[in-house]
Amino acid sequence: MTRPPLQRTRFNGLIEQLGSRLLGWLGSRWLNKSVALIALFLGAYSAANVTSLYLNLLRVQTLGALGLLLFFEALIRLRQRYAAPEPGLVWIALDNFRIGFLYLIVLEAFKLGS
């Protein structure tokens, strides 16, 4: 006896999309994977340096944080406007840089207790 096909729900679409992305990532070239991973690590490394230098050199840390927020918001707007539905390697690297950077900034904020 065969199982009936799954209904077209949003959850089923999400599961199919995640599965196709995972299989696409596993089948991609090693260059794409390594550049994406290096960009993620470079974002985290630069965030560690920026928090110790940039925000401490400014007397007003809120203005420094606002400047970083505006910079990354501009990156997001540029990506939405100019990137194709299947983004290229440069856009993937920029996204991973941004993710690594913001992850470490949030981690530093939790360590400081703010």
PyMOL commands that place a pseudoatom at each C-alpha (Angstrom):
pseudoatom trace, name=CA, resn=MET, resi=1, chain=A, elem=C, hetatm=0, pos=[0.000, 0.000, 0.000]
pseudoatom trace, name=CA, resn=THR, resi=2, chain=A, elem=C, hetatm=0, pos=[1.409, 3.393, -0.952]
pseudoatom trace, name=CA, resn=ARG, resi=3, chain=A, elem=C, hetatm=0, pos=[1.243, 6.507, 1.133]
pseudoatom trace, name=CA, resn=PRO, resi=4, chain=A, elem=C, hetatm=0, pos=[-0.741, 9.447, -0.234]
pseudoatom trace, name=CA, resn=PRO, resi=5, chain=A, elem=C, hetatm=0, pos=[1.327, 12.516, -1.147]
pseudoatom trace, name=CA, resn=LEU, resi=6, chain=A, elem=C, hetatm=0, pos=[1.776, 15.198, 1.473]
pseudoatom trace, name=CA, resn=GLN, resi=7, chain=A, elem=C, hetatm=0, pos=[-0.444, 18.239, 1.342]
pseudoatom trace, name=CA, resn=ARG, resi=8, chain=A, elem=C, hetatm=0, pos=[1.004, 21.504, 0.075]
pseudoatom trace, name=CA, resn=THR, resi=9, chain=A, elem=C, hetatm=0, pos=[1.349, 23.329, 3.381]
pseudoatom trace, name=CA, resn=ARG, resi=10, chain=A, elem=C, hetatm=0, pos=[3.815, 26.032, 4.344]
pseudoatom trace, name=CA, resn=PHE, resi=11, chain=A, elem=C, hetatm=0, pos=[5.566, 23.637, 6.697]
pseudoatom trace, name=CA, resn=ASN, resi=12, chain=A, elem=C, hetatm=0, pos=[5.935, 21.020, 3.965]
pseudoatom trace, name=CA, resn=GLY, resi=13, chain=A, elem=C, hetatm=0, pos=[7.299, 23.690, 1.617]
pseudoatom trace, name=CA, resn=LEU, resi=14, chain=A, elem=C, hetatm=0, pos=[9.786, 24.766, 4.299]
pseudoatom trace, name=CA, resn=ILE, resi=15, chain=A, elem=C, hetatm=0, pos=[10.972, 21.173, 4.808]
pseudoatom trace, name=CA, resn=GLU, resi=16, chain=A, elem=C, hetatm=0, pos=[11.399, 20.687, 1.055]
pseudoatom trace, name=CA, resn=GLN, resi=17, chain=A, elem=C, hetatm=0, pos=[13.307, 23.963, 0.745]
pseudoatom trace, name=CA, resn=LEU, resi=18, chain=A, elem=C, hetatm=0, pos=[15.623, 23.086, 3.644]
pseudoatom trace, name=CA, resn=GLY, resi=19, chain=A, elem=C, hetatm=0, pos=[16.263, 19.655, 2.161]
pseudoatom trace, name=CA, resn=SER, resi=20, chain=A, elem=C, hetatm=0, pos=[17.056, 21.059, -1.263]
pseudoatom trace, name=CA, resn=ARG, resi=21, chain=A, elem=C, hetatm=0, pos=[19.408, 23.665, 0.233]
pseudoatom trace, name=CA, resn=LEU, resi=22, chain=A, elem=C, hetatm=0, pos=[21.196, 21.031, 2.301]
pseudoatom trace, name=CA, resn=LEU, resi=23, chain=A, elem=C, hetatm=0, pos=[21.624, 18.764, -0.701]
pseudoatom trace, name=CA, resn=GLY, resi=24, chain=A, elem=C, hetatm=0, pos=[22.687, 21.739, -2.793]
pseudoatom trace, name=CA, resn=TRP, resi=25, chain=A, elem=C, hetatm=0, pos=[25.293, 22.685, -0.201]
pseudoatom trace, name=CA, resn=LEU, resi=26, chain=A, elem=C, hetatm=0, pos=[26.632, 19.143, -0.052]
pseudoatom trace, name=CA, resn=GLY, resi=27, chain=A, elem=C, hetatm=0, pos=[26.867, 18.999, -3.827]
pseudoatom trace, name=CA, resn=SER, resi=28, chain=A, elem=C, hetatm=0, pos=[28.489, 22.408, -4.273]
pseudoatom trace, name=CA, resn=ARG, resi=29, chain=A, elem=C, hetatm=0, pos=[32.146, 22.985, -5.038]
pseudoatom trace, name=CA, resn=TRP, resi=30, chain=A, elem=C, hetatm=0, pos=[34.681, 23.100, -2.227]
pseudoatom trace, name=CA, resn=LEU, resi=31, chain=A, elem=C, hetatm=0, pos=[35.625, 26.646, -3.266]
pseudoatom trace, name=CA, resn=ASN, resi=32, chain=A, elem=C, hetatm=0, pos=[32.138, 27.940, -2.441]
pseudoatom trace, name=CA, resn=LYS, resi=33, chain=A, elem=C, hetatm=0, pos=[32.088, 26.167, 0.906]
pseudoatom trace, name=CA, resn=SER, resi=34, chain=A, elem=C, hetatm=0, pos=[35.552, 27.322, 1.931]
pseudoatom trace, name=CA, resn=VAL, resi=35, chain=A, elem=C, hetatm=0, pos=[34.991, 30.952, 0.908]
pseudoatom trace, name=CA, resn=ALA, resi=36, chain=A, elem=C, hetatm=0, pos=[31.701, 31.013, 2.822]
pseudoatom trace, name=CA, resn=LEU, resi=37, chain=A, elem=C, hetatm=0, pos=[33.313, 29.537, 5.930]
pseudoatom trace, name=CA, resn=ILE, resi=38, chain=A, elem=C, hetatm=0, pos=[36.335, 31.852, 5.762]
pseudoatom trace, name=CA, resn=ALA, resi=39, chain=A, elem=C, hetatm=0, pos=[34.014, 34.865, 5.387]
pseudoatom trace, name=CA, resn=LEU, resi=40, chain=A, elem=C, hetatm=0, pos=[32.088, 33.734, 8.464]
pseudoatom trace, name=CA, resn=PHE, resi=41, chain=A, elem=C, hetatm=0, pos=[35.281, 33.477, 10.499]
pseudoatom trace, name=CA, resn=LEU, resi=42, chain=A, elem=C, hetatm=0, pos=[36.627, 36.795, 9.185]
pseudoatom trace, name=CA, resn=GLY, resi=43, chain=A, elem=C, hetatm=0, pos=[33.388, 38.482, 10.220]
pseudoatom trace, name=CA, resn=ALA, resi=44, chain=A, elem=C, hetatm=0, pos=[33.720, 37.122, 13.740]
pseudoatom trace, name=CA, resn=TYR, resi=45, chain=A, elem=C, hetatm=0, pos=[37.412, 38.049, 13.915]
pseudoatom trace, name=CA, resn=SER, resi=46, chain=A, elem=C, hetatm=0, pos=[36.819, 41.589, 12.707]
pseudoatom trace, name=CA, resn=ALA, resi=47, chain=A, elem=C, hetatm=0, pos=[33.951, 42.004, 15.170]
pseudoatom trace, name=CA, resn=ALA, resi=48, chain=A, elem=C, hetatm=0, pos=[36.254, 41.090, 18.034]
pseudoatom trace, name=CA, resn=ASN, resi=49, chain=A, elem=C, hetatm=0, pos=[38.690, 43.754, 16.883]
pseudoatom trace, name=CA, resn=VAL, resi=50, chain=A, elem=C, hetatm=0, pos=[36.034, 46.370, 16.156]
pseudoatom trace, name=CA, resn=THR, resi=51, chain=A, elem=C, hetatm=0, pos=[34.465, 46.069, 19.585]
pseudoatom trace, name=CA, resn=SER, resi=52, chain=A, elem=C, hetatm=0, pos=[37.806, 46.601, 21.288]
pseudoatom trace, name=CA, resn=LEU, resi=53, chain=A, elem=C, hetatm=0, pos=[39.074, 49.402, 19.041]
pseudoatom trace, name=CA, resn=TYR, resi=54, chain=A, elem=C, hetatm=0, pos=[36.293, 51.257, 17.252]
pseudoatom trace, name=CA, resn=LEU, resi=55, chain=A, elem=C, hetatm=0, pos=[33.732, 51.376, 20.031]
pseudoatom trace, name=CA, resn=ASN, resi=56, chain=A, elem=C, hetatm=0, pos=[36.277, 52.209, 22.750]
pseudoatom trace, name=CA, resn=LEU, resi=57, chain=A, elem=C, hetatm=0, pos=[37.980, 54.972, 20.738]
pseudoatom trace, name=CA, resn=LEU, resi=58, chain=A, elem=C, hetatm=0, pos=[34.663, 56.752, 20.382]
pseudoatom trace, name=CA, resn=ARG, resi=59, chain=A, elem=C, hetatm=0, pos=[33.571, 58.491, 23.547]
pseudoatom trace, name=CA, resn=VAL, resi=60, chain=A, elem=C, hetatm=0, pos=[29.951, 57.723, 22.757]
pseudoatom trace, name=CA, resn=GLN, resi=61, chain=A, elem=C, hetatm=0, pos=[29.558, 53.974, 22.166]
pseudoatom trace, name=CA, resn=THR, resi=62, chain=A, elem=C, hetatm=0, pos=[25.932, 54.334, 21.103]
pseudoatom trace, name=CA, resn=LEU, resi=63, chain=A, elem=C, hetatm=0, pos=[26.974, 56.385, 18.076]
pseudoatom trace, name=CA, resn=GLY, resi=64, chain=A, elem=C, hetatm=0, pos=[29.532, 53.720, 17.156]
pseudoatom trace, name=CA, resn=ALA, resi=65, chain=A, elem=C, hetatm=0, pos=[26.929, 50.995, 17.448]
pseudoatom trace, name=CA, resn=LEU, resi=66, chain=A, elem=C, hetatm=0, pos=[24.522, 53.099, 15.392]
pseudoatom trace, name=CA, resn=GLY, resi=67, chain=A, elem=C, hetatm=0, pos=[27.177, 53.524, 12.692]
pseudoatom trace, name=CA, resn=LEU, resi=68, chain=A, elem=C, hetatm=0, pos=[27.725, 49.757, 12.538]
pseudoatom trace, name=CA, resn=LEU, resi=69, chain=A, elem=C, hetatm=0, pos=[23.987, 49.170, 12.376]
pseudoatom trace, name=CA, resn=LEU, resi=70, chain=A, elem=C, hetatm=0, pos=[23.600, 51.621, 9.488]
pseudoatom trace, name=CA, resn=PHE, resi=71, chain=A, elem=C, hetatm=0, pos=[26.528, 50.044, 7.638]
pseudoatom trace, name=CA, resn=PHE, resi=72, chain=A, elem=C, hetatm=0, pos=[25.043, 46.566, 7.816]
pseudoatom trace, name=CA, resn=GLU, resi=73, chain=A, elem=C, hetatm=0, pos=[21.574, 47.833, 6.987]
pseudoatom trace, name=CA, resn=ALA, resi=74, chain=A, elem=C, hetatm=0, pos=[23.026, 49.415, 3.849]
pseudoatom trace, name=CA, resn=LEU, resi=75, chain=A, elem=C, hetatm=0, pos=[24.611, 46.055, 2.957]
pseudoatom trace, name=CA, resn=ILE, resi=76, chain=A, elem=C, hetatm=0, pos=[21.239, 44.362, 3.335]
pseudoatom trace, name=CA, resn=ARG, resi=77, chain=A, elem=C, hetatm=0, pos=[19.529, 46.961, 1.135]
pseudoatom trace, name=CA, resn=LEU, resi=78, chain=A, elem=C, hetatm=0, pos=[22.204, 46.605, -1.549]
pseudoatom trace, name=CA, resn=ARG, resi=79, chain=A, elem=C, hetatm=0, pos=[21.810, 42.840, -1.528]
pseudoatom trace, name=CA, resn=GLN, resi=80, chain=A, elem=C, hetatm=0, pos=[18.041, 43.060, -1.893]
pseudoatom trace, name=CA, resn=ARG, resi=81, chain=A, elem=C, hetatm=0, pos=[18.390, 45.434, -4.821]
pseudoatom trace, name=CA, resn=TYR, resi=82, chain=A, elem=C, hetatm=0, pos=[21.286, 43.968, -6.795]
pseudoatom trace, name=CA, resn=ALA, resi=83, chain=A, elem=C, hetatm=0, pos=[21.563, 40.263, -5.950]
pseudoatom trace, name=CA, resn=ALA, resi=84, chain=A, elem=C, hetatm=0, pos=[19.887, 37.665, -8.142]
pseudoatom trace, name=CA, resn=PRO, resi=85, chain=A, elem=C, hetatm=0, pos=[17.552, 34.997, -6.699]
pseudoatom trace, name=CA, resn=GLU, resi=86, chain=A, elem=C, hetatm=0, pos=[20.572, 32.661, -6.752]
pseudoatom trace, name=CA, resn=PRO, resi=87, chain=A, elem=C, hetatm=0, pos=[23.274, 34.937, -5.286]
pseudoatom trace, name=CA, resn=GLY, resi=88, chain=A, elem=C, hetatm=0, pos=[26.851, 34.690, -6.430]
pseudoatom trace, name=CA, resn=LEU, resi=89, chain=A, elem=C, hetatm=0, pos=[29.882, 33.860, -4.361]
pseudoatom trace, name=CA, resn=VAL, resi=90, chain=A, elem=C, hetatm=0, pos=[30.565, 37.495, -3.446]
pseudoatom trace, name=CA, resn=TRP, resi=91, chain=A, elem=C, hetatm=0, pos=[27.082, 37.985, -2.024]
pseudoatom trace, name=CA, resn=ILE, resi=92, chain=A, elem=C, hetatm=0, pos=[27.310, 34.727, -0.084]
pseudoatom trace, name=CA, resn=ALA, resi=93, chain=A, elem=C, hetatm=0, pos=[30.660, 35.817, 1.342]
pseudoatom trace, name=CA, resn=LEU, resi=94, chain=A, elem=C, hetatm=0, pos=[29.225, 39.219, 2.330]
pseudoatom trace, name=CA, resn=ASP, resi=95, chain=A, elem=C, hetatm=0, pos=[26.230, 37.563, 3.974]
pseudoatom trace, name=CA, resn=ASN, resi=96, chain=A, elem=C, hetatm=0, pos=[28.438, 35.201, 5.939]
pseudoatom trace, name=CA, resn=PHE, resi=97, chain=A, elem=C, hetatm=0, pos=[30.737, 38.060, 6.945]
pseudoatom trace, name=CA, resn=ARG, resi=98, chain=A, elem=C, hetatm=0, pos=[27.719, 39.976, 8.216]
pseudoatom trace, name=CA, resn=ILE, resi=99, chain=A, elem=C, hetatm=0, pos=[26.357, 36.957, 10.086]
pseudoatom trace, name=CA, resn=GLY, resi=100, chain=A, elem=C, hetatm=0, pos=[29.691, 36.242, 11.771]
pseudoatom trace, name=CA, resn=PHE, resi=101, chain=A, elem=C, hetatm=0, pos=[30.160, 39.906, 12.677]
pseudoatom trace, name=CA, resn=LEU, resi=102, chain=A, elem=C, hetatm=0, pos=[26.714, 40.347, 14.181]
pseudoatom trace, name=CA, resn=TYR, resi=103, chain=A, elem=C, hetatm=0, pos=[26.867, 37.011, 15.989]
pseudoatom trace, name=CA, resn=LEU, resi=104, chain=A, elem=C, hetatm=0, pos=[30.039, 38.007, 17.798]
pseudoatom trace, name=CA, resn=ILE, resi=105, chain=A, elem=C, hetatm=0, pos=[28.673, 41.483, 18.606]
pseudoatom trace, name=CA, resn=VAL, resi=106, chain=A, elem=C, hetatm=0, pos=[25.621, 39.901, 20.239]
pseudoatom trace, name=CA, resn=LEU, resi=107, chain=A, elem=C, hetatm=0, pos=[27.852, 37.408, 22.041]
pseudoatom trace, name=CA, resn=GLU, resi=108, chain=A, elem=C, hetatm=0, pos=[29.983, 40.262, 23.399]
pseudoatom trace, name=CA, resn=ALA, resi=109, chain=A, elem=C, hetatm=0, pos=[26.839, 42.056, 24.569]
pseudoatom trace, name=CA, resn=PHE, resi=110, chain=A, elem=C, hetatm=0, pos=[25.719, 38.970, 26.476]
pseudoatom trace, name=CA, resn=LYS, resi=111, chain=A, elem=C, hetatm=0, pos=[29.166, 38.592, 28.022]
pseudoatom trace, name=CA, resn=LEU, resi=112, chain=A, elem=C, hetatm=0, pos=[29.067, 42.196, 29.193]
pseudoatom trace, name=CA, resn=GLY, resi=113, chain=A, elem=C, hetatm=0, pos=[25.565, 41.729, 30.578]
pseudoatom trace, name=CA, resn=SER, resi=114, chain=A, elem=C, hetatm=0, pos=[23.934, 44.537, 28.650]
for i in range(1, 114): cmd.bond("trace and resi %d" % i, "trace and resi %d" % (i + 1))
show_as sticks, trace
zoom trace
